[in-house]
């Protein structure tokens, strides 16, 4: 018999890819997101689909009935501009995790996954452009990203204590900048890889050959392609390990270096207009994958170059073919 999974945040970027993967394996999937169906990045008729606000406990109870496992990928988030300007909205996502955990106990869920973020890490360890990769222990003493990071760190603790107090099996991953096709690339919620791909595509089409860059371009991150993310997520979920794990890339690059890569893919060079008054987040961040390599036997396989080539092509096709009907940029 196939297993049954509830995917919270199924209308989002990672959630949509996870639903597709689980369906391809022959599993039964229940999909829920607060967005109307027309706004979902991917929508599958094979699922039982819900458009509900799962900050509400009664809705959590409803969608989690008669399922074996839960992946909670749901939260209100976006790129650094969105996170820094919507702290209260980001923190309200704590209600999703809290009420879904409560519903998991009520409905006897076998295992529960929570998608956390590298934004939980102590800011004092991220002050330089190129930093040592962050280990899972570096989240404490706590000094996470204000708003969004605090919500994620608190929700990690909720999972831990539901395991301790109620014996619910929980798994927690700290994602580091996931990117790829079928995601947001415009409208304010997009992250750096998609935003820069879009800007360079627009510069190429317009012939202006210039782009705006937030900051001086020397801030660094590591970026993980969506296919690696899904494989790592499932391996962690199926494992016997309940501690928190990084799921990210160790390939740390500056924003300027990533622009160089995308320029080569596009076949143009652009003038960079640095905007020093824009939200930047921490100066440098990268993942240390030692723990997940040793205990789960997972690591990334897709290089930033290859992942950006796939992402650039998809965004280019969306912009130039007329397929983009603002589906990915609508406000909700």
Secondary structure as GFF3:
##gff-version 3
##sequence-region A 1 332
A	DSSP	beta_strand	4	8	.	.	.	ID=ss1
A	DSSP	alpha_helix	13	24	.	.	.	ID=ss2
A	DSSP	beta_strand	28	33	.	.	.	ID=ss3
A	DSSP	three_ten_helix	37	39	.	.	.	ID=ss4
A	DSSP	beta_strand	48	51	.	.	.	ID=ss5
A	DSSP	alpha_helix	57	63	.	.	.	ID=ss6
A	DSSP	beta_strand	69	72	.	.	.	ID=ss7
A	DSSP	alpha_helix	80	85	.	.	.	ID=ss8
A	DSSP	alpha_helix	87	91	.	.	.	ID=ss9
A	DSSP	alpha_helix	94	106	.	.	.	ID=ss10
A	DSSP	beta_strand	111	117	.	.	.	ID=ss11
A	DSSP	three_ten_helix	118	120	.	.	.	ID=ss12
A	DSSP	three_ten_helix	123	125	.	.	.	ID=ss13
A	DSSP	three_ten_helix	136	139	.	.	.	ID=ss14
A	DSSP	alpha_helix	148	166	.	.	.	ID=ss15
A	DSSP	beta_strand	169	175	.	.	.	ID=ss16
A	DSSP	beta_strand	178	179	.	.	.	ID=ss17
A	DSSP	alpha_helix	192	206	.	.	.	ID=ss18
A	DSSP	beta_strand	210	214	.	.	.	ID=ss19
A	DSSP	beta_strand	220	222	.	.	.	ID=ss20
A	DSSP	beta_strand	224	225	.	.	.	ID=ss21
A	DSSP	alpha_helix	226	238	.	.	.	ID=ss22
A	DSSP	beta_strand	244	247	.	.	.	ID=ss23
A	DSSP	beta_strand	252	254	.	.	.	ID=ss24
A	DSSP	alpha_helix	255	266	.	.	.	ID=ss25
A	DSSP	beta_strand	271	275	.	.	.	ID=ss26
A	DSSP	alpha_helix	290	296	.	.	.	ID=ss27
A	DSSP	alpha_helix	304	321	.	.	.	ID=ss28
###
